[in-house]
Amino acid sequence: MKVERGTVVLVELDPTVGHEQRGVRPCVAVSDPVVNADQRFPLIAVVPITGTPGEGALYPELSPGTSGLTKTSFALIDQLRSIDKRRIRRLFGRVTRDELAAVDQGLELFLGLAERP
């Protein structure tokens, strides 16, 4: 299965532990599509999406429309996780280039990859 970066996918996240996002929910695919397509790598990195507003770079806003989302939503960068591709139930649309850039900025901050001032 090849899933492009920025694709919104419906994912079964259960079972979970503690404060992890749970249930069936939309997520943004953030791993490299070449790696995603390779059958030797059964995992894909996703960022869960919520309708609950968050503040700051770790919760970029995502608009409804071409993404397949039906309402304004927010990426939960701090809930980044790798999932088996078999957890993907459905593909929706894609977030915009600007929204994916905001997700990337959040990932850089969360993973310590951003240059600090």
C-alpha positions in Angstrom: 0.0 0.0 0.0 1.4 3.4 -1.0 0.2 6.3 1.1 1.5 9.8 0.3 2.6 12.1 3.0 -0.3 14.4 4.0 -3.0 11.8 3.2 -5.7 11.6 5.8 -6.4 8.0 6.7 -9.0 6.4 9.0 -7.2 4.3 11.5 -8.1 1.8 14.2 -5.9 2.9 17.1 -7.1 0.4 19.8 -5.8 -1.1 21.9 -4.2 1.8 23.6 -2.6 2.6 27.0 -2.9 5.6 29.2 -3.3 9.0 27.4 -2.9 7.6 23.9 -5.5 8.6 21.4 -7.9 5.7 21.0 -10.7 4.4 18.8 -11.2 4.7 15.1 -10.1 8.2 14.0 -8.6 10.1 11.2 -4.8 10.5 11.1 -2.3 12.3 8.8 0.3 10.0 7.2 3.7 11.6 7.8 6.3 8.9 6.8 8.0 8.8 3.5 5.8 7.3 0.7 8.7 5.3 -0.8 9.1 3.6 2.6 5.4 3.2 3.0 5.1 1.4 -0.3 7.9 -1.0 0.4 6.4 -4.4 1.5 9.5 -5.0 3.8 8.3 -2.1 6.0 4.8 -2.9 7.4 4.6 0.2 9.5 3.6 3.8 8.7 3.9 6.9 10.8 0.7 8.8 11.5 -0.4 11.8 13.5 -3.9 11.5 15.0 -6.5 14.2 14.3 -9.0 15.7 16.8 -11.8 18.2 16.7 -10.8 19.6 20.0 -8.7 22.8 19.6 -5.2 22.9 20.8 -2.8 25.7 21.2 0.7 26.0 19.8 2.9 24.4 17.2 2.1 20.9 18.3 -1.6 21.3 17.3 -1.7 22.7 13.8 -5.2 23.5 12.4 -6.5 21.4 9.5 -9.4 22.6 7.3 -12.3 20.6 6.0 -12.5 20.1 2.2 -10.0 18.2 0.1 -8.6 16.5 3.2 -11.9 14.6 3.6 -12.4 16.2 7.0 -15.9 17.4 7.7 -15.0 20.1 10.2 -12.1 22.2 11.4 -9.7 19.8 13.1 -6.3 19.7 14.7 -3.3 17.4 14.3 -2.0 16.0 17.6 1.8 16.1 16.9 2.5 14.8 20.4 0.6 11.6 19.6 2.8 10.7 16.7 3.0 6.9 16.3 3.9 4.1 14.0 1.1 1.7 13.1 0.8 -1.4 11.1 -0.7 -0.7 7.7 -3.4 -3.2 8.5 -4.9 -0.7 10.9 -5.8 1.6 8.0 -9.5 1.3 7.3 -9.9 3.9 4.6 -8.1 6.7 2.7 -9.7 10.1 2.6 -8.1 13.2 0.9 -5.0 15.2 1.5 -4.2 18.1 3.7 -3.0 21.3 1.9 0.7 22.0 1.3 0.6 24.7 4.0 -1.1 22.4 6.5 1.5 19.7 5.9 4.3 22.3 6.4 2.7 23.2 9.7 2.6 19.5 10.7 6.3 19.2 9.7 7.2 22.2 11.8 5.4 20.6 14.8 7.3 17.3 14.2 10.6 19.1 14.0 9.9 20.8 17.4 8.5 17.6 19.0 11.4 15.4 17.8 14.1 18.0 18.6 15.0 18.4 15.0 14.4 22.2 14.8 17.3 24.6 15.2 16.9 26.4 18.5 17.3 30.2 18.7 
